[in-house]
């Protein structure tokens, strides 16, 4: 299984808890992988994706939002003859109303290059939109020399993603190649931050652990048993905290807790001491520990 397939499988397991997040994810899927067609009934829209797990995820989201669809397969007319998955929406009022609500279609029925800003107005929705975009048109290589890429349809779409990701302190860049526009991230830290925001905390931890191990091998021939144990404990604790943060709406948290949540999300394998030093202003290790424990308790109680 490729790194891209593993990423999509993990992202597809993230369950959006709110309708606004489902709408944001569906919006991103259609903006990243939608195909528009003219028919006797006007403009129809399909999803065209490379992975069955993404097609099933979109099918479930659409059903939860009240729209009917069906999944078809076909072989791409290229040298690799790869199987593609096409998800076709029912041409009815419910589907069109959903696409307008999700910012895929304008009130007139015309396709929108980017959704309205309300679609990514909350932190949870920004994470959901990035997740949908990665599911629909994202790829990743690694863990050696990692590269994350998200192919989009227009410069406006790339700037839209870059801008809202920056609000979550995730640094993405836009570029154009052979007439195609795309968003990308290079390096373990930048890619891990994007993956953690989207909800792929396991993939982010794999990248971060690989970076830590690679740097360590450059300095010493092997890790001591104590170093390996500390790395494992840090990874397990960070994963538990990331899972808790994923289920919280950061916009509703007190500022100190929201700041610590964002720091942990951007730095999936950092130690508590390192997170404490990154706070603004810096806090003690004990204070950072208390805030992380409070985030976990909030998620478990909620």
Phi, psi and omega in degrees: 000133182284165178298323179295318179295319178297319178299313181296321179298317180293316180297324182290344178274348179287126184259113177295133184269336185244155177297322181299325179287323176297318179296319180296318181293316177297319178303313181294320179301314181288325178290329182272326188227016180282149176230123183262141181225145173269131178223180179297338180264007181111215181271126173247159184225136177240164167254135180234107188231163186267352191227134178297327181294328178288319179298317179294323178297313180297320178301315181294320179296315180297319179296319179295332181267002173093017180245140179268147179204169176220150183255131175235160175236155174204163178260131181295132181282066180220179187297330182273347178051040183291146177284132176244158181240128181242127180249115186255125178282148172295137182275069180228176184295325181296318180295316181293322178296321178296315181295327175291318180296325181277000179075023176271321178243146173285165177306331179285347183099356179282146178291144179259138178292322176222153179281166173298154183297338179298335181296330179241037183285341181242158181300318180296325180286326176296319176297318181294321180295316179297321178299313179297320179295319178293322177296320185279326188210025183259153174215154180215143173242158179142186010281346176282137183045059187292148179213124178251131182223142180226108182277128181234172192267346185203158174302325179298320181293321179294317180295325178301314181291315180300318183293314183285332175296324179297329177297336178259016180060033174251121184269107173246156179235155179246151180204171178227138181216122179050045177081359178255140178256146181205160174253142181214163172219141178234150179092149184300315186295312182296317182290319179298322178297317179294316180295319180295321177298317182288341179113001179269066185293327178296315178297322178296319180293324177300315179296315182295318179295322178296320179295317180297315182293320180296317179295323181292319179297331179291336184259324182225163182283330179203160178274146173284161180300324180293319179297317180297320180295319179296319178297319179295318179296318179298317181295317181294317179294319180296320180296317179298319180291320178296321177297321179293316182296325181303327183270004182254148173268105186296335180294341183262357183271156171298151186307314181299321180289318179298319179297315181294324178297316180293322178298316179295321181293323180282339184230073191301331183244012179293149176286164179297323178297320179293320177296320179299321181289334181278346181295157181235104357285164179302148179237173178284162177299322180296319180294318178297320178298317180297320181293320178294320178295324178294322178296318179295317179298319179299316181295319182290333181270349188256000000 
